Amino acid sequence: MQPRKFCTLSAITAGSLTLAAVAITASSGTSQTATHAALAARTQSFLLLNSTGTPPGQLSPGQQITSGTQIASPDGKFVLQMQSDGNLVLRAPGNIPLGDTHTAGHDGTIAVMQTDGNFVLRAPGNIPVWASGTDGHSGTVLQVQDDGGVVLYAPGHQVLHVIFPASPDPRNSGSTPTVPPATVPAPAEAAADPDPLNPADWSPGDVHVHSLGDASLRDNLDCRDNVPGFPTGHAATKDQEQACATYLVNKVLTTAKSHGLKWVILSEHGVWMGIYAPGADASALSYSRSEAAGEWQTVRDTASAAAPTAGVRALIGEEIGSAPPLTTSGHFSTYYSSDYVANDQYDNSEGKFLQKVKTAGAWGAINHPGTGSTWGCWYTTDCPDGVASSFPGQVKAVEVYTANVKPIGDVLTRWDGLLDRGLKVAAVGGGDTHTVKRCNVDPWPPAHIVTGDCPIWRTLQQQIGNTDALGTDGRARTYVLAENITPGGGYNSNDAADPVRTALASGTTLASNGPVAGVAIDGKAPTSASYLPYSGSGHTVQITWDPAQAKAVNSGGISSGTYGPPTSIKLVIGQIVDNTYRGDCGHASDPFRHSDCVHAVDVPLDTVTHSGNLDKITYQLNASDFKTFTLPGPGSGFSTQYTPTAFVRVEINFADGRGVYSSPFYIQGTATQIPNF
């Protein structure tokens, strides 16, 4: 691939200043902590730049670098490019990449130096995709320096954050600090951020909960049995639908609360909401988009009203994909969409319904990729009409744990394959509980005649589901590192900037089937919102747990025993293949073979330390754990040493098949020019 070329549009010059197509932001609102500010979707207005007094190479508060333009260092040698594909790249003379945010796939993204001190990349729709996490420091400026460093300076020229360090090229000289001094205090009013090494700061929830089950509000067996006046034999009225929704949502939230969960996503079936199917007859073929949209909105509003009273955060979502026996496809859950995404019973093309998700400005996760309606569209060899790797802005997570099933088959390999290709895909766990199920739907066709409540002649008819399994031991769940989880007055189940959604979108999550652990690298939580700078001296991995951690409850609400200490800990390290840092672990004959990209490291369990009620293991990743290679150029007198961008994820296994899988940490690649003498 040829390097992208950039043109400077509407450049504004003040002395030697070159600042391409920039604008000033008039920001308002309350500053958030770094964790939530990294992806806070607050709206800012942009005014025209007055260039008077702006130093060369500087981005002042309120200014932005628009898509396809750049800002240069005062001497013009280094440029910070906001590529049209959404990646922010620092380049040295010869177009050599020195650093990037690895945010390609978000076309039209702009880079904004906010007035609160946070430097944020925002995709169209004001969606944040990367941030420095430095809000709370008004007056901060960004400077592209003559030494190649890109640094955020708080007032008084105090170093707040080094985005890209100075170039080690001996032809350059400068004074970019490699470690920001701890001289800029946090605002006195700011609350402490959640600690990734404190397991108690990770809030448990479930991304995959069906409050309507495999049914609609027009006819629902659970409502027939429990809502006075709910009809049998004909469709419910709108008032009866509302009564049904109120009952079902509160049933889910009450169960979640009693089983220790703090939040849930109501992933209602896009298909079933539009179908009136009290039995297994031809009426199952009748889908109404308007009915489905209306029911989605009813659940959304009911969740907003019920959550504060229940004390459980309830977010509206939608599971998209067809159901057997009509068709079968993989399923995808939207964790955020402004409205219902149309999904009829013949929607069996994963690529096509992902395109619907993209058109709607929605995002979410691949559901149960190794069980149930198994996902098939991973890479271009799998599905020619659209692939997960073609939708980086939509595929934000994958269910590592689903229902009561541990990671199976090639789910982990497929996940690593998406990460290799540069997608930022978090780990989540979805319990996939239903208030109402359909007899013998999964698997389809039935392998044998089922006895009990679902003989073969009852196939597709409704039965009471398994909501009592929600949040129980062995059932999939997700932990998020987020503040202000408890819903209060004015709660909105479809808030795009909800703290749980923020954590899910930024990959600050752990997937589990019960236990929780603290996980950090270089003191940071997993996140796709920023990259850890590569360190040749290594990276420190820390894992904590409470050896007396009580097990999650059983379906009867009783906890029995503890999870104890881990039985194994594994670090999975992968190289991200891209053109910027010359990732080369793919094969020319088979570009989708990426087994060479990933390797695992077993962490010894004999170095446990104790502090309070927590045990901790510390492990040092060394430079040898990351691939490094050298290519000639630029020019005859130099070579360039590349360390490709990498991801690291953590697998922690406890006894009885219980475990915790972290979302990936991302470590920035490097490109260092070396003289050939």
Long-range contacts (C-beta under 8 A, 24 or more apart in sequence): 1-579, 3-95, 3-579, 4-81, 4-83, 4-84, 4-85, 6-68, 6-69, 6-70, 6-79, 6-81, 6-83, 7-68, 7-69, 8-69, 8-70, 9-66, 9-68, 9-69, 12-49, 12-51, 13-51, 14-51, 14-52, 14-53, 14-54, 14-56, 15-56, 16-56, 16-74, 16-76, 17-51, 17-54, 17-55, 17-56, 17-57, 17-58, 18-56, 18-71, 18-72, 18-76, 19-49, 19-51, 19-54, 19-59, 19-63, 19-71, 20-65, 20-66, 20-69, 20-70, 20-71, 21-65, 21-66, 21-69, 22-49, 22-59, 22-63, 22-64, 22-65, 22-66, 22-71, 23-47, 23-48, 23-49, 23-62, 23-63, 23-64, 23-66, 24-48, 24-49, 24-50, 24-60, 24-62, 24-63, 25-61, 25-62, 25-63, 25-64, 25-112, 25-113, 25-114, 25-115, 26-62, 26-115, 27-62, 27-114, 27-115, 27-116, 31-116, 31-117, 31-135, 31-136, 31-187, 31-190, 32-135, 33-135, 33-136, 33-190, 33-191, 33-193, 33-483, 34-133, 34-134, 34-135, 34-136, 34-193, 35-133, 35-193, 35-194, 35-481, 35-482, 35-483, 35-502, 35-503, 35-508, 35-525, 36-482, 36-483, 36-497, 36-499, 36-502, 37-116, 37-118, 37-120, 37-131, 37-133, 37-135, 38-120, 38-128, 38-130, 38-131, 38-133, 38-502, 38-506, 38-527, 38-529, 38-530, 39-128, 39-129, 39-131, 39-497, 39-502, 39-505, 39-506, 39-529, 40-128, 40-497, 40-502, 41-126, 41-127, 41-128, 41-496, 41-497, 42-126, 42-497, 43-126, 44-112, 44-114, 44-126, 55-143, 57-143, 57-144, 57-145, 57-146, 58-141, 58-142, 58-143, 58-144, 59-111, 59-113, 59-119, 59-141, 59-142, 59-143, 60-113, 60-141, 61-113, 61-114, 61-115, 61-117, 61-138, 61-139, 61-140, 61-141, 62-113, 62-114, 62-115, 63-112, 63-113, 64-110, 64-111, 64-112, 64-113, 65-110, 65-111, 66-110, 67-107, 67-108, 67-109, 67-110, 71-144, 72-144, 73-144, 73-145, 73-146, 73-148, 74-145, 74-146, 75-146, 77-146, 77-148, 77-172, 78-144, 78-145, 78-146, 78-148, 78-167, 79-144, 80-111, 80-144, 80-150, 82-109, 82-110, 82-111, 82-121, 84-108, 86-121, 86-123, 86-129, 87-580, 88-121, 88-130, 89-580, 90-144, 90-148, 90-150, 90-164, 92-148, 92-167, 92-169, 92-673, 93-634, 94-633, 94-634, 94-635, 95-634, 96-633, 96-634, 96-640, 96-671, 96-673, 97-580, 97-581, 97-671, 98-148, 98-164, 98-167, 98-670, 98-671, 99-150, 99-163, 99-164, 99-165, 99-668, 99-669, 99-670, 100-580, 100-645, 100-668, 100-669, 101-130, 101-530, 101-531, 102-422, 102-424, 102-531, 102-576, 102-578, 102-580, 102-645, 102-666, 102-668, 103-129, 103-130, 104-392, 104-422, 104-578, 105-392, 105-393, 105-422, 105-423, 106-392, 106-393, 113-140, 113-141, 113-142, 117-152, 117-154, 117-160, 119-152, 119-161, 119-163, 123-393, 125-361, 127-361, 127-393, 128-529, 129-529, 130-529, 130-530, 131-529, 131-530, 132-161, 132-163, 132-530, 133-161, 133-529, 133-530, 134-160, 134-161, 136-186, 136-187, 136-190, 137-184, 137-187, 145-174, 145-176, 146-172, 146-174, 147-172, 147-173, 147-174, 147-175, 147-176, 148-172, 148-174, 148-176, 149-174, 149-176, 151-176, 151-177, 154-184, 158-183, 158-184, 159-183, 159-184, 160-184, 162-533, 165-533, 167-673, 168-672, 168-673, 169-638, 169-672, 169-673, 170-675, 171-673, 191-483, 193-483, 194-481, 194-482, 194-483, 194-525, 195-518, 196-481, 196-518, 196-519, 196-520, 196-524, 196-525, 196-526, 197-518, 197-519, 197-520, 197-523, 197-542, 197-544, 197-616, 198-518, 198-544, 198-614, 199-516, 199-517, 199-518, 199-544, 199-545, 199-546, 199-549, 199-614, 201-481, 201-518, 202-479, 202-480, 202-481, 202-510, 202-516, 202-518, 203-262, 203-263, 203-479, 203-480, 203-481, 203-482, 203-485, 203-500, 204-260, 204-261, 204-262, 204-471, 204-477, 204-478, 204-479, 204-516, 205-256, 205-261, 205-262, 205-263, 205-264, 205-265, 205-313, 205-477, 205-478, 205-479, 205-480, 205-500, 206-256, 206-261, 206-263, 206-264, 206-265, 206-429, 206-430, 206-431, 206-433, 206-470, 206-471, 206-476, 206-477, 206-478, 207-264, 207-265, 207-267, 207-317, 207-333, 207-335, 207-365, 207-397, 207-399, 207-428, 207-429, 207-430, 207-478, 207-504, 208-265, 208-267, 208-319, 208-333, 208-367, 208-399, 208-402, 208-430, 208-431, 208-432, 208-433, 208-476, 209-252, 209-256, 209-264, 209-265, 209-266, 209-267, 209-431, 209-433, 209-470, 210-266, 210-267, 210-268, 210-269, 210-319, 210-432, 210-433, 210-434, 210-435, 210-465, 211-245, 211-248, 211-249, 211-251, 211-252, 211-266, 211-268, 211-299, 211-435, 212-245, 212-248, 212-268, 212-269, 212-272, 212-273, 212-295, 212-299, 212-435, 212-436, 213-248, 213-272, 213-434, 213-435, 213-436, 213-437, 213-462, 213-465, 214-269, 214-272, 214-323, 214-434, 214-436, 214-437, 214-438, 214-441, 214-462, 214-465, 215-272, 215-277, 215-436, 215-438, 215-462, 216-272, 216-273, 216-274, 216-275, 216-276, 216-277, 216-291, 216-292, 216-295, 217-241, 217-244, 217-245, 217-273, 217-295, 217-298, 218-276, 218-291, 218-295, 219-276, 219-277, 219-278, 220-244, 220-248, 220-435, 220-436, 220-462, 221-436, 221-462, 221-463, 221-464, 222-247, 222-248, 222-251, 222-435, 222-436, 222-464, 222-465, 223-247, 223-248, 225-464, 233-278, 235-276, 241-295, 241-298, 242-298, 242-302, 245-295, 245-298, 245-299, 245-302, 246-302, 246-306, 248-435, 249-299, 249-302, 249-303, 249-306, 249-314, 250-306, 250-310, 251-435, 251-467, 252-314, 252-435, 252-467, 252-470, 253-306, 253-307, 253-310, 253-312, 253-314, 254-310, 255-467, 255-468, 255-470, 255-471, 256-310, 256-312, 256-470, 256-471, 257-310, 257-311, 257-312, 258-553, 258-557, 259-470, 259-471, 259-472, 259-552, 259-553, 259-557, 260-471, 260-552, 260-553, 261-312, 261-470, 261-471, 261-477, 262-312, 262-313, 262-485, 262-486, 263-312, 263-313, 263-314, 263-315, 263-480, 263-485, 263-500, 264-312, 264-313, 264-314, 264-315, 264-470, 265-315, 265-316, 265-317, 265-333, 265-335, 265-500, 266-299, 266-303, 266-314, 266-315, 266-316, 266-317, 266-493, 267-317, 267-318, 267-319, 267-333, 267-367, 267-430, 268-295, 268-296, 268-299, 268-316, 268-317, 268-318, 268-319, 269-318, 269-319, 269-323, 270-296, 270-318, 270-319, 270-320, 270-321, 270-340, 270-341, 270-342, 270-343, 270-347, 271-321, 271-322, 271-323, 271-343, 271-344, 271-345, 271-347, 272-323, 273-340, 274-343, 274-344, 275-345, 277-460, 278-462, 279-460, 279-461, 280-439, 280-458, 280-459, 280-460, 280-461, 284-326, 284-345, 284-460, 285-326, 285-345, 287-344, 287-345, 289-342, 289-344, 292-340, 292-342, 292-343, 293-339, 293-340, 293-342, 296-339, 296-340, 297-339, 297-340, 300-493, 300-494, 301-493, 303-493, 304-491, 304-492, 304-493, 304-494, 307-487, 307-491, 307-493, 308-487, 308-488, 308-489, 308-491, 311-486, 311-487, 312-487, 313-485, 313-486, 313-487, 313-491, 313-498, 313-500, 314-487, 314-493, 315-493, 315-494, 315-498, 315-500, 315-501, 316-493, 316-494, 317-364, 318-343, 319-367, 320-347, 320-353, 320-356, 320-357, 321-347, 321-348, 321-350, 321-353, 321-367, 321-373, 322-346, 322-347, 322-348, 322-373, 323-373, 323-438, 323-441, 324-373, 324-441, 324-442, 324-444, 324-445, 325-444, 325-445, 325-460, 328-373, 328-444, 329-353, 329-373, 329-376, 330-366, 330-367, 330-369, 330-373, 330-374, 330-375, 330-376, 330-377, 331-366, 331-367, 331-368, 331-372, 331-373, 331-375, 332-357, 332-364, 332-365, 332-366, 332-367, 332-375, 333-364, 333-365, 333-367, 333-430, 334-360, 334-362, 334-363, 334-364, 335-363, 335-364, 335-365, 335-396, 335-397, 335-501, 335-504, 335-505, 336-362, 336-363, 336-364, 336-494, 336-496, 336-501, 336-505, 337-361, 337-362, 338-362, 338-494, 338-496, 349-385, 349-386, 350-375, 350-376, 350-377, 350-383, 350-386, 350-388, 351-377, 351-383, 351-385, 351-386, 351-387, 351-390, 352-385, 352-386, 354-386, 354-388, 354-390, 354-391, 354-394, 354-395, 355-386, 355-391, 357-391, 357-394, 358-391, 358-393, 358-394, 362-394, 363-393, 363-394, 363-395, 363-396, 363-505, 364-394, 364-395, 364-396, 364-397, 365-395, 365-396, 365-397, 365-398, 365-399, 365-426, 365-428, 365-430, 366-395, 366-397, 366-398, 366-399, 367-399, 367-402, 367-430, 367-432, 368-399, 368-402, 368-403, 368-405, 368-430, 368-432, 369-398, 369-399, 369-402, 369-411, 369-414, 370-402, 370-405, 370-407, 370-408, 370-409, 370-410, 370-411, 371-402, 371-403, 371-405, 371-408, 372-402, 372-403, 372-432, 372-442, 372-443, 373-442, 378-414, 378-417, 378-418, 379-417, 379-421, 379-592, 380-592, 381-592, 388-418, 388-423, 389-418, 389-421, 389-423, 392-422, 392-423, 392-424, 395-423, 395-425, 396-424, 396-425, 396-426, 396-504, 396-505, 396-507, 397-425, 397-426, 397-427, 397-428, 397-504, 397-507, 397-509, 397-663, 398-425, 398-426, 398-427, 398-428, 399-428, 399-429, 399-430, 399-476, 399-511, 400-427, 400-428, 400-429, 400-511, 400-661, 401-429, 401-430, 401-476, 401-477, 401-511, 401-512, 401-513, 401-661, 402-429, 402-430, 402-432, 402-476, 403-430, 403-431, 403-432, 403-475, 403-476, 404-469, 404-474, 404-475, 404-476, 404-513, 405-476, 406-513, 406-657, 406-659, 407-661, 412-572, 416-572, 416-574, 416-594, 416-597, 416-598, 417-592, 417-594, 419-574, 419-576, 419-647, 419-649, 419-664, 420-574, 420-575, 420-576, 420-577, 420-585, 420-594, 420-597, 420-598, 421-576, 421-577, 421-594, 422-576, 422-577, 422-578, 424-507, 424-528, 424-664, 424-666, 425-507, 425-664, 426-504, 426-507, 426-508, 426-509, 426-526, 426-528, 426-663, 426-664, 427-509, 427-510, 427-511, 427-649, 427-661, 427-662, 427-663, 427-664, 428-478, 428-504, 428-509, 428-511, 429-476, 429-477, 429-478, 429-511, 429-512, 429-513, 430-476, 430-478, 431-469, 431-470, 431-471, 431-475, 431-476, 431-477, 432-476, 433-465, 433-466, 433-467, 433-469, 433-470, 433-475, 434-465, 434-466, 434-467, 435-464, 435-465, 435-467, 436-462, 436-463, 436-464, 436-465, 437-462, 437-463, 437-464, 437-465, 437-466, 438-462, 438-463, 439-463, 468-555, 469-555, 471-552, 471-553, 472-552, 472-553, 472-554, 472-555, 473-513, 473-514, 473-551, 473-552, 473-553, 473-554, 473-559, 473-658, 474-513, 474-514, 474-552, 474-657, 474-658, 475-513, 475-514, 475-552, 476-511, 476-512, 476-513, 477-511, 477-512, 477-513, 477-514, 477-552, 478-504, 478-509, 478-510, 478-511, 478-512, 479-509, 479-510, 479-512, 479-516, 479-660, 480-504, 480-508, 480-509, 481-508, 481-509, 481-525, 482-508, 507-663, 507-664, 508-663, 509-662, 509-663, 510-660, 510-661, 510-662, 510-663, 511-660, 511-661, 511-662, 511-663, 512-658, 512-659, 512-660, 512-661, 513-657, 513-658, 513-659, 514-551, 514-552, 514-563, 514-654, 514-658, 515-545, 515-549, 515-563, 515-652, 515-654, 515-658, 515-659, 515-660, 516-545, 516-549, 516-660, 517-543, 517-544, 517-545, 517-566, 517-652, 517-660, 518-542, 518-543, 518-544, 518-545, 518-614, 519-543, 519-544, 519-650, 519-652, 519-660, 519-662, 521-621, 521-648, 521-665, 521-667, 524-665, 526-649, 526-662, 526-663, 526-664, 526-665, 527-663, 527-665, 527-666, 528-663, 528-664, 528-666, 530-666, 531-645, 531-666, 531-667, 531-668, 532-665, 532-666, 532-667, 532-668, 533-667, 533-668, 534-626, 534-643, 534-667, 534-668, 534-669, 534-670, 536-623, 537-623, 538-620, 538-621, 538-622, 538-623, 539-620, 539-621, 539-648, 539-667, 540-618, 540-619, 540-620, 540-621, 541-571, 541-603, 541-618, 541-619, 541-620, 541-621, 541-648, 541-650, 542-616, 542-617, 542-618, 542-619, 543-569, 543-603, 543-616, 543-617, 543-619, 543-650, 543-652, 544-614, 544-615, 544-616, 545-614, 545-615, 545-652, 546-613, 546-614, 546-615, 547-615, 548-613, 563-654, 563-655, 563-658, 564-654, 564-655, 565-605, 565-608, 565-615, 565-654, 566-605, 566-652, 566-653, 566-654, 567-653, 567-654, 567-655, 568-602, 568-605, 568-651, 568-652, 568-653, 569-602, 569-603, 569-605, 569-617, 569-650, 569-651, 569-652, 569-653, 570-600, 570-601, 570-602, 570-603, 570-650, 570-651, 570-653, 571-600, 571-601, 571-603, 571-619, 571-621, 571-648, 571-649, 571-650, 571-651, 572-598, 572-599, 572-600, 572-648, 572-649, 572-650, 572-651, 573-598, 573-599, 573-600, 573-601, 573-621, 573-625, 573-626, 573-646, 573-647, 573-648, 574-598, 574-599, 574-646, 574-647, 574-648, 575-626, 575-627, 575-644, 575-645, 575-646, 576-644, 576-645, 576-646, 576-647, 576-666, 576-669, 577-644, 578-644, 578-645, 580-645, 580-669, 580-671, 581-642, 581-643, 581-644, 581-645, 581-669, 581-670, 581-671, 582-629, 582-631, 582-642, 582-644, 583-644, 583-645, 583-669, 584-629, 584-644, 585-627, 601-625, 621-648, 626-667, 630-674, 634-673, 636-676, 637-675, 637-676, 637-677, 638-673, 638-674, 638-675, 638-676, 639-673, 639-674, 639-676, 640-671, 640-672, 640-673, 640-674, 641-670, 641-671, 641-672, 641-673, 641-674, 642-669, 642-670, 642-671, 643-669, 643-670, 643-671, 644-669, 645-669
